[in-house]
């Protein structure tokens, strides 16, 4: 049974890579990087949609 998924590539800074490594070891051990990434993207998307925040995350989440 084939699943249709969109494939994409993203570049991340080292600080984010370190955070992802911690999450992989603590919460997503035994889960593929792809599955972990999908779950984190979905969690973030659901949170932003629930907030009804019209600003892009890059502007609203950065310290002033």
Secondary structure, DSSP 8 states (H G I E B T S, - for coil): -------------HHHHHHHHHHHHHT-TTS-HHHHHHHHHHHHHHHHHHHT--S-HHHHSS--
